[in-house]
Amino acid sequence: MTLTIFLALLLVILTFFFHYRILLWLSVFTPYPNFPAQARVLFIVMILFFAHIIEIAIYAVTYIYSIELFELGYLKGMTENDFMEYLYFSSVIYTSLGIGDIHPTGHIRFLTGTEALNGLFLIAWSASFTFLVMGRLWPWSECCDTDDKSSKGK
């Protein structure tokens, strides 16, 4: 059980630091006027999406080692014992989707709960960052102008 708690804490620190570094890099990179504002927002969203995929993969690798090497439990309902199955399970947990076709037993249940909380936090962090960037880069005045011709006649 101590190993599971240590792994969970290590994964939270690792993914938080990784996500922080990605956001920091994006905040430094985005001011460059090489692309139109909408393209920069799209670029940011794509990079954040791939960052989440990497974080999900980090958890998937940890599940493999936790089950195969450390014997902290197993995943009931797995049809194949390959990386894609672990990646699928990790993405279901990370996004808090909770389909339930595969469920953990043993001490890795704590690890899955930690991943769900971690994923929720990191997804919210990405969403708030994207919102702030869009507020700075997106031309809202063009789409939200209240002085258009349709409102003048009212």
C-alpha angles and dihedrals in degrees: 000000000000090000091053092051090048092050092048092050092046092050093049092051092045096048094042091051092045092049092046091053091049091050091046091050091048092049091053094042100046100067092069109107095218093112133038114264094254091051090051091052091049090049091052093050092049093049091049090049091053091045088057090049089054091049090050089050091051089057091045091055089048090053090052092052093041092054104032101034108022097030093219092153138299142253112255115212099030110145097191130026099223137116094261090059091053090045090052092050092047092050091050090052097040093053092042088235092139101194091167101212088119120035133177127243128193127017095333087077087081090051091053092050090051091049091053092052092043092049092049091052095046093047090050090048090053092047093051091047091050090048092052092047092049090050089055101039108025116092096234094163090068095055100033101043109141094195095074122130096257093061095044093067094056 
